[in-house]
Amino acid sequence: MTEENNGAAPVQPQMKMQILAQFVRDMSFENAVAMKGLQSADVQPEMQVQVSLDARKRPQDNQYEVITKFKITATNKATNTALYLLEVDYGGIFHIEGIPEEQMHPFLLIECPRQLFPFVRRIVSDVTRDGGFPPFNLDMVDFMALYRAELARRAETQKPADAPVS
């Protein structure tokens, strides 16, 4: 016996996501060791990674562009001198259907970057290796935590002052 949707709430459309394109929007690799003619034999790199995200609706129906931005700074721990700076803006164009409007923003800034991450990780590894350093493998990024931290930061900056200043 089959069940029918007699008077029940309408069935939500199924979520559909397709990556239409991926691309490096911008990339810069500054190799301080090569520029200064330094020797890299006794180098103890200390890594700092900064991640930011951007998303926007495209003119086409159900299409969005998501950009993941990585800034990776390596310094020599022993001398506190710069080794290299790698900046990568990596984007994806997504076709997304069936996501309620109120869930679209977190979906774009959490799930879409998760899909792009393995490709960015590979680029970072290849560029650092080709620059004469050991390949740097990015640790997994918790895009949900990043999203929540950004929401908390925005809420903090939008809080009204407790008392008026005279």
Biotite code that builds the C-alpha atoms (Angstrom):
import biotite.structure as struc

atoms = struc.array([
    struc.Atom([0.000, 0.000, 0.000], chain_id="A", res_id=1, res_name="MET", atom_name="CA", element="C"),
    struc.Atom([1.393, 3.429, -0.908], chain_id="A", res_id=2, res_name="THR", atom_name="CA", element="C"),
    struc.Atom([1.164, 6.546, 1.202], chain_id="A", res_id=3, res_name="GLU", atom_name="CA", element="C"),
    struc.Atom([-0.140, 9.717, -0.373], chain_id="A", res_id=4, res_name="GLU", atom_name="CA", element="C"),
    struc.Atom([0.352, 13.297, 0.698], chain_id="A", res_id=5, res_name="ASN", atom_name="CA", element="C"),
    struc.Atom([-3.320, 13.921, 1.594], chain_id="A", res_id=6, res_name="ASN", atom_name="CA", element="C"),
    struc.Atom([-3.466, 17.313, 3.247], chain_id="A", res_id=7, res_name="GLY", atom_name="CA", element="C"),
    struc.Atom([0.021, 16.958, 4.742], chain_id="A", res_id=8, res_name="ALA", atom_name="CA", element="C"),
    struc.Atom([2.635, 19.673, 4.567], chain_id="A", res_id=9, res_name="ALA", atom_name="CA", element="C"),
    struc.Atom([4.280, 19.936, 1.158], chain_id="A", res_id=10, res_name="PRO", atom_name="CA", element="C"),
    struc.Atom([7.428, 17.886, 0.712], chain_id="A", res_id=11, res_name="VAL", atom_name="CA", element="C"),
    struc.Atom([10.577, 19.986, 0.757], chain_id="A", res_id=12, res_name="GLN", atom_name="CA", element="C"),
    struc.Atom([12.583, 19.870, -2.464], chain_id="A", res_id=13, res_name="PRO", atom_name="CA", element="C"),
    struc.Atom([15.696, 17.754, -2.187], chain_id="A", res_id=14, res_name="GLN", atom_name="CA", element="C"),
    struc.Atom([18.963, 19.623, -1.714], chain_id="A", res_id=15, res_name="MET", atom_name="CA", element="C"),
    struc.Atom([21.150, 19.707, -4.796], chain_id="A", res_id=16, res_name="LYS", atom_name="CA", element="C"),
    struc.Atom([24.687, 21.075, -4.965], chain_id="A", res_id=17, res_name="MET", atom_name="CA", element="C"),
    struc.Atom([26.981, 20.949, -7.950], chain_id="A", res_id=18, res_name="GLN", atom_name="CA", element="C"),
    struc.Atom([30.431, 22.481, -8.308], chain_id="A", res_id=19, res_name="ILE", atom_name="CA", element="C"),
    struc.Atom([30.387, 24.151, -11.722], chain_id="A", res_id=20, res_name="LEU", atom_name="CA", element="C"),
    struc.Atom([33.948, 25.502, -11.645], chain_id="A", res_id=21, res_name="ALA", atom_name="CA", element="C"),
    struc.Atom([36.982, 25.905, -9.408], chain_id="A", res_id=22, res_name="GLN", atom_name="CA", element="C"),
    struc.Atom([39.758, 28.425, -9.879], chain_id="A", res_id=23, res_name="PHE", atom_name="CA", element="C"),
    struc.Atom([42.698, 30.263, -8.359], chain_id="A", res_id=24, res_name="VAL", atom_name="CA", element="C"),
    struc.Atom([41.532, 33.873, -8.256], chain_id="A", res_id=25, res_name="ARG", atom_name="CA", element="C"),
    struc.Atom([44.802, 35.202, -6.876], chain_id="A", res_id=26, res_name="ASP", atom_name="CA", element="C"),
    struc.Atom([48.039, 33.700, -5.608], chain_id="A", res_id=27, res_name="MET", atom_name="CA", element="C"),
    struc.Atom([51.311, 35.116, -4.371], chain_id="A", res_id=28, res_name="SER", atom_name="CA", element="C"),
    struc.Atom([54.378, 33.273, -3.076], chain_id="A", res_id=29, res_name="PHE", atom_name="CA", element="C"),
    struc.Atom([57.153, 35.413, -1.613], chain_id="A", res_id=30, res_name="GLU", atom_name="CA", element="C"),
    struc.Atom([60.258, 33.342, -0.940], chain_id="A", res_id=31, res_name="ASN", atom_name="CA", element="C"),
    struc.Atom([62.363, 35.437, 1.446], chain_id="A", res_id=32, res_name="ALA", atom_name="CA", element="C"),
    struc.Atom([65.105, 32.801, 1.565], chain_id="A", res_id=33, res_name="VAL", atom_name="CA", element="C"),
    struc.Atom([65.684, 32.994, -2.197], chain_id="A", res_id=34, res_name="ALA", atom_name="CA", element="C"),
    struc.Atom([65.296, 36.794, -2.341], chain_id="A", res_id=35, res_name="MET", atom_name="CA", element="C"),
    struc.Atom([67.853, 37.366, 0.426], chain_id="A", res_id=36, res_name="LYS", atom_name="CA", element="C"),
    struc.Atom([70.189, 34.572, -0.666], chain_id="A", res_id=37, res_name="GLY", atom_name="CA", element="C"),
    struc.Atom([69.937, 32.833, 2.693], chain_id="A", res_id=38, res_name="LEU", atom_name="CA", element="C"),
    struc.Atom([70.784, 29.207, 3.321], chain_id="A", res_id=39, res_name="GLN", atom_name="CA", element="C"),
    struc.Atom([67.863, 27.072, 4.437], chain_id="A", res_id=40, res_name="SER", atom_name="CA", element="C"),
    struc.Atom([69.896, 24.315, 6.115], chain_id="A", res_id=41, res_name="ALA", atom_name="CA", element="C"),
    struc.Atom([69.280, 25.200, 9.757], chain_id="A", res_id=42, res_name="ASP", atom_name="CA", element="C"),
    struc.Atom([65.704, 26.344, 9.472], chain_id="A", res_id=43, res_name="VAL", atom_name="CA", element="C"),
    struc.Atom([63.037, 25.545, 12.033], chain_id="A", res_id=44, res_name="GLN", atom_name="CA", element="C"),
    struc.Atom([59.857, 26.863, 10.433], chain_id="A", res_id=45, res_name="PRO", atom_name="CA", element="C"),
    struc.Atom([57.044, 28.225, 12.552], chain_id="A", res_id=46, res_name="GLU", atom_name="CA", element="C"),
    struc.Atom([53.801, 28.366, 10.617], chain_id="A", res_id=47, res_name="MET", atom_name="CA", element="C"),
    struc.Atom([50.896, 30.758, 10.929], chain_id="A", res_id=48, res_name="GLN", atom_name="CA", element="C"),
    struc.Atom([47.720, 30.189, 8.899], chain_id="A", res_id=49, res_name="VAL", atom_name="CA", element="C"),
    struc.Atom([44.895, 32.687, 8.508], chain_id="A", res_id=50, res_name="GLN", atom_name="CA", element="C"),
    struc.Atom([41.662, 31.760, 6.749], chain_id="A", res_id=51, res_name="VAL", atom_name="CA", element="C"),
    struc.Atom([38.839, 34.000, 5.577], chain_id="A", res_id=52, res_name="SER", atom_name="CA", element="C"),
    struc.Atom([35.785, 33.357, 3.451], chain_id="A", res_id=53, res_name="LEU", atom_name="CA", element="C"),
    struc.Atom([33.618, 35.294, 1.056], chain_id="A", res_id=54, res_name="ASP", atom_name="CA", element="C"),
    struc.Atom([30.449, 34.331, -0.809], chain_id="A", res_id=55, res_name="ALA", atom_name="CA", element="C"),
    struc.Atom([28.150, 36.118, -3.199], chain_id="A", res_id=56, res_name="ARG", atom_name="CA", element="C"),
    struc.Atom([25.130, 35.393, -5.361], chain_id="A", res_id=57, res_name="LYS", atom_name="CA", element="C"),
    struc.Atom([25.787, 35.299, -9.095], chain_id="A", res_id=58, res_name="ARG", atom_name="CA", element="C"),
    struc.Atom([23.363, 36.738, -11.671], chain_id="A", res_id=59, res_name="PRO", atom_name="CA", element="C"),
    struc.Atom([22.361, 33.243, -12.822], chain_id="A", res_id=60, res_name="GLN", atom_name="CA", element="C"),
    struc.Atom([19.581, 31.471, -10.908], chain_id="A", res_id=61, res_name="ASP", atom_name="CA", element="C"),
    struc.Atom([20.804, 29.257, -8.046], chain_id="A", res_id=62, res_name="ASN", atom_name="CA", element="C"),
    struc.Atom([24.492, 30.079, -8.645], chain_id="A", res_id=63, res_name="GLN", atom_name="CA", element="C"),
    struc.Atom([26.908, 31.309, -5.999], chain_id="A", res_id=64, res_name="TYR", atom_name="CA", element="C"),
    struc.Atom([30.611, 32.112, -5.902], chain_id="A", res_id=65, res_name="GLU", atom_name="CA", element="C"),
    struc.Atom([32.537, 31.148, -2.779], chain_id="A", res_id=66, res_name="VAL", atom_name="CA", element="C"),
    struc.Atom([36.142, 32.280, -2.210], chain_id="A", res_id=67, res_name="ILE", atom_name="CA", element="C"),
    struc.Atom([38.430, 30.745, 0.417], chain_id="A", res_id=68, res_name="THR", atom_name="CA", element="C"),
    struc.Atom([41.403, 32.932, 1.296], chain_id="A", res_id=69, res_name="LYS", atom_name="CA", element="C"),
    struc.Atom([44.486, 31.453, 2.909], chain_id="A", res_id=70, res_name="PHE", atom_name="CA", element="C"),
    struc.Atom([47.467, 33.451, 4.180], chain_id="A", res_id=71, res_name="LYS", atom_name="CA", element="C"),
    struc.Atom([50.348, 31.234, 5.274], chain_id="A", res_id=72, res_name="ILE", atom_name="CA", element="C"),
    struc.Atom([53.379, 32.776, 6.885], chain_id="A", res_id=73, res_name="THR", atom_name="CA", element="C"),
    struc.Atom([56.518, 30.776, 7.676], chain_id="A", res_id=74, res_name="ALA", atom_name="CA", element="C"),
    struc.Atom([59.200, 32.225, 9.924], chain_id="A", res_id=75, res_name="THR", atom_name="CA", element="C"),
    struc.Atom([62.430, 30.728, 11.168], chain_id="A", res_id=76, res_name="ASN", atom_name="CA", element="C"),
    struc.Atom([61.798, 29.927, 14.828], chain_id="A", res_id=77, res_name="LYS", atom_name="CA", element="C"),
    struc.Atom([65.465, 30.346, 15.766], chain_id="A", res_id=78, res_name="ALA", atom_name="CA", element="C"),
    struc.Atom([65.972, 33.811, 14.230], chain_id="A", res_id=79, res_name="THR", atom_name="CA", element="C"),
    struc.Atom([62.365, 35.038, 13.866], chain_id="A", res_id=80, res_name="ASN", atom_name="CA", element="C"),
    struc.Atom([63.053, 35.930, 10.226], chain_id="A", res_id=81, res_name="THR", atom_name="CA", element="C"),
    struc.Atom([60.605, 35.441, 7.393], chain_id="A", res_id=82, res_name="ALA", atom_name="CA", element="C"),
    struc.Atom([60.993, 32.325, 5.241], chain_id="A", res_id=83, res_name="LEU", atom_name="CA", element="C"),
    struc.Atom([58.006, 32.705, 2.951], chain_id="A", res_id=84, res_name="TYR", atom_name="CA", element="C"),
    struc.Atom([54.544, 34.150, 2.601], chain_id="A", res_id=85, res_name="LEU", atom_name="CA", element="C"),
    struc.Atom([51.906, 32.345, 0.558], chain_id="A", res_id=86, res_name="LEU", atom_name="CA", element="C"),
    struc.Atom([48.535, 33.922, -0.162], chain_id="A", res_id=87, res_name="GLU", atom_name="CA", element="C"),
    struc.Atom([45.923, 31.950, -2.104], chain_id="A", res_id=88, res_name="VAL", atom_name="CA", element="C"),
    struc.Atom([42.386, 33.008, -3.007], chain_id="A", res_id=89, res_name="ASP", atom_name="CA", element="C"),
    struc.Atom([40.675, 29.871, -4.279], chain_id="A", res_id=90, res_name="TYR", atom_name="CA", element="C"),
    struc.Atom([37.143, 29.995, -5.585], chain_id="A", res_id=91, res_name="GLY", atom_name="CA", element="C"),
    struc.Atom([34.322, 27.793, -6.607], chain_id="A", res_id=92, res_name="GLY", atom_name="CA", element="C"),
    struc.Atom([31.115, 28.417, -8.493], chain_id="A", res_id=93, res_name="ILE", atom_name="CA", element="C"),
    struc.Atom([28.267, 26.363, -7.100], chain_id="A", res_id=94, res_name="PHE", atom_name="CA", element="C"),
    struc.Atom([24.790, 25.546, -8.339], chain_id="A", res_id=95, res_name="HIS", atom_name="CA", element="C"),
    struc.Atom([22.633, 25.085, -5.238], chain_id="A", res_id=96, res_name="ILE", atom_name="CA", element="C"),
    struc.Atom([18.945, 24.212, -5.007], chain_id="A", res_id=97, res_name="GLU", atom_name="CA", element="C"),
    struc.Atom([16.615, 23.134, -2.217], chain_id="A", res_id=98, res_name="GLY", atom_name="CA", element="C"),
    struc.Atom([18.295, 25.011, 0.643], chain_id="A", res_id=99, res_name="ILE", atom_name="CA", element="C"),
    struc.Atom([15.910, 27.251, 2.629], chain_id="A", res_id=100, res_name="PRO", atom_name="CA", element="C"),
    struc.Atom([16.881, 30.932, 2.386], chain_id="A", res_id=101, res_name="GLU", atom_name="CA", element="C"),
    struc.Atom([17.629, 31.207, 6.115], chain_id="A", res_id=102, res_name="GLU", atom_name="CA", element="C"),
    struc.Atom([20.141, 28.324, 5.823], chain_id="A", res_id=103, res_name="GLN", atom_name="CA", element="C"),
    struc.Atom([21.867, 29.523, 2.644], chain_id="A", res_id=104, res_name="MET", atom_name="CA", element="C"),
    struc.Atom([24.430, 31.820, 4.318], chain_id="A", res_id=105, res_name="HIS", atom_name="CA", element="C"),
    struc.Atom([25.851, 29.154, 6.663], chain_id="A", res_id=106, res_name="PRO", atom_name="CA", element="C"),
    struc.Atom([25.712, 26.578, 3.859], chain_id="A", res_id=107, res_name="PHE", atom_name="CA", element="C"),
    struc.Atom([27.774, 28.821, 1.576], chain_id="A", res_id=108, res_name="LEU", atom_name="CA", element="C"),
    struc.Atom([30.382, 29.569, 4.253], chain_id="A", res_id=109, res_name="LEU", atom_name="CA", element="C"),
    struc.Atom([30.628, 26.084, 5.793], chain_id="A", res_id=110, res_name="ILE", atom_name="CA", element="C"),
    struc.Atom([29.758, 23.341, 3.315], chain_id="A", res_id=111, res_name="GLU", atom_name="CA", element="C"),
    struc.Atom([31.073, 24.959, 0.117], chain_id="A", res_id=112, res_name="CYS", atom_name="CA", element="C"),
    struc.Atom([34.541, 25.672, 1.578], chain_id="A", res_id=113, res_name="PRO", atom_name="CA", element="C"),
    struc.Atom([34.661, 22.069, 2.812], chain_id="A", res_id=114, res_name="ARG", atom_name="CA", element="C"),
    struc.Atom([34.251, 20.953, -0.783], chain_id="A", res_id=115, res_name="GLN", atom_name="CA", element="C"),
    struc.Atom([37.049, 23.265, -1.988], chain_id="A", res_id=116, res_name="LEU", atom_name="CA", element="C"),
    struc.Atom([39.517, 22.531, 0.824], chain_id="A", res_id=117, res_name="PHE", atom_name="CA", element="C"),
    struc.Atom([41.249, 19.409, -0.576], chain_id="A", res_id=118, res_name="PRO", atom_name="CA", element="C"),
    struc.Atom([42.137, 21.314, -3.746], chain_id="A", res_id=119, res_name="PHE", atom_name="CA", element="C"),
    struc.Atom([43.560, 24.292, -1.818], chain_id="A", res_id=120, res_name="VAL", atom_name="CA", element="C"),
    struc.Atom([45.539, 21.918, 0.386], chain_id="A", res_id=121, res_name="ARG", atom_name="CA", element="C"),
    struc.Atom([47.131, 20.387, -2.719], chain_id="A", res_id=122, res_name="ARG", atom_name="CA", element="C"),
    struc.Atom([48.019, 23.795, -4.184], chain_id="A", res_id=123, res_name="ILE", atom_name="CA", element="C"),
    struc.Atom([49.633, 24.905, -0.909], chain_id="A", res_id=124, res_name="VAL", atom_name="CA", element="C"),
    struc.Atom([51.635, 21.687, -0.704], chain_id="A", res_id=125, res_name="SER", atom_name="CA", element="C"),
    struc.Atom([52.826, 21.947, -4.316], chain_id="A", res_id=126, res_name="ASP", atom_name="CA", element="C"),
    struc.Atom([53.733, 25.640, -4.156], chain_id="A", res_id=127, res_name="VAL", atom_name="CA", element="C"),
    struc.Atom([55.721, 25.336, -0.921], chain_id="A", res_id=128, res_name="THR", atom_name="CA", element="C"),
    struc.Atom([57.550, 22.253, -2.245], chain_id="A", res_id=129, res_name="ARG", atom_name="CA", element="C"),
    struc.Atom([58.264, 23.941, -5.593], chain_id="A", res_id=130, res_name="ASP", atom_name="CA", element="C"),
    struc.Atom([59.527, 26.979, -3.648], chain_id="A", res_id=131, res_name="GLY", atom_name="CA", element="C"),
    struc.Atom([62.298, 24.859, -2.137], chain_id="A", res_id=132, res_name="GLY", atom_name="CA", element="C"),
    struc.Atom([60.682, 24.081, 1.218], chain_id="A", res_id=133, res_name="PHE", atom_name="CA", element="C"),
    struc.Atom([59.192, 20.900, 2.639], chain_id="A", res_id=134, res_name="PRO", atom_name="CA", element="C"),
    struc.Atom([55.614, 20.589, 1.364], chain_id="A", res_id=135, res_name="PRO", atom_name="CA", element="C"),
    struc.Atom([53.268, 22.269, 3.828], chain_id="A", res_id=136, res_name="PHE", atom_name="CA", element="C"),
    struc.Atom([50.111, 20.241, 4.376], chain_id="A", res_id=137, res_name="ASN", atom_name="CA", element="C"),
    struc.Atom([47.337, 22.382, 5.779], chain_id="A", res_id=138, res_name="LEU", atom_name="CA", element="C"),
    struc.Atom([45.577, 20.945, 8.805], chain_id="A", res_id=139, res_name="ASP", atom_name="CA", element="C"),
    struc.Atom([41.858, 20.428, 8.397], chain_id="A", res_id=140, res_name="MET", atom_name="CA", element="C"),
    struc.Atom([39.924, 23.664, 8.840], chain_id="A", res_id=141, res_name="VAL", atom_name="CA", element="C"),
    struc.Atom([36.804, 23.694, 11.007], chain_id="A", res_id=142, res_name="ASP", atom_name="CA", element="C"),
    struc.Atom([34.657, 25.920, 8.819], chain_id="A", res_id=143, res_name="PHE", atom_name="CA", element="C"),
    struc.Atom([31.745, 25.680, 11.280], chain_id="A", res_id=144, res_name="MET", atom_name="CA", element="C"),
    struc.Atom([33.915, 27.099, 14.074], chain_id="A", res_id=145, res_name="ALA", atom_name="CA", element="C"),
    struc.Atom([35.150, 29.832, 11.719], chain_id="A", res_id=146, res_name="LEU", atom_name="CA", element="C"),
    struc.Atom([31.560, 30.727, 10.836], chain_id="A", res_id=147, res_name="TYR", atom_name="CA", element="C"),
    struc.Atom([30.485, 30.832, 14.492], chain_id="A", res_id=148, res_name="ARG", atom_name="CA", element="C"),
    struc.Atom([33.495, 32.954, 15.445], chain_id="A", res_id=149, res_name="ALA", atom_name="CA", element="C"),
    struc.Atom([32.648, 35.444, 12.693], chain_id="A", res_id=150, res_name="GLU", atom_name="CA", element="C"),
    struc.Atom([29.019, 35.641, 13.869], chain_id="A", res_id=151, res_name="LEU", atom_name="CA", element="C"),
    struc.Atom([30.204, 36.244, 17.438], chain_id="A", res_id=152, res_name="ALA", atom_name="CA", element="C"),
    struc.Atom([32.652, 38.916, 16.270], chain_id="A", res_id=153, res_name="ARG", atom_name="CA", element="C"),
    struc.Atom([29.909, 40.699, 14.315], chain_id="A", res_id=154, res_name="ARG", atom_name="CA", element="C"),
    struc.Atom([27.493, 40.520, 17.246], chain_id="A", res_id=155, res_name="ALA", atom_name="CA", element="C"),
    struc.Atom([30.166, 41.985, 19.535], chain_id="A", res_id=156, res_name="GLU", atom_name="CA", element="C"),
    struc.Atom([30.896, 44.916, 17.208], chain_id="A", res_id=157, res_name="THR", atom_name="CA", element="C"),
    struc.Atom([27.175, 45.681, 16.811], chain_id="A", res_id=158, res_name="GLN", atom_name="CA", element="C"),
    struc.Atom([26.405, 45.805, 20.546], chain_id="A", res_id=159, res_name="LYS", atom_name="CA", element="C"),
    struc.Atom([25.236, 49.230, 21.695], chain_id="A", res_id=160, res_name="PRO", atom_name="CA", element="C"),
    struc.Atom([27.277, 50.870, 24.417], chain_id="A", res_id=161, res_name="ALA", atom_name="CA", element="C"),
    struc.Atom([25.978, 50.158, 27.940], chain_id="A", res_id=162, res_name="ASP", atom_name="CA", element="C"),
    struc.Atom([25.862, 53.801, 28.942], chain_id="A", res_id=163, res_name="ALA", atom_name="CA", element="C"),
    struc.Atom([25.895, 56.945, 26.853], chain_id="A", res_id=164, res_name="PRO", atom_name="CA", element="C"),
    struc.Atom([29.146, 58.873, 26.937], chain_id="A", res_id=165, res_name="VAL", atom_name="CA", element="C"),
    struc.Atom([28.771, 62.537, 27.826], chain_id="A", res_id=166, res_name="SER", atom_name="CA", element="C"),
])
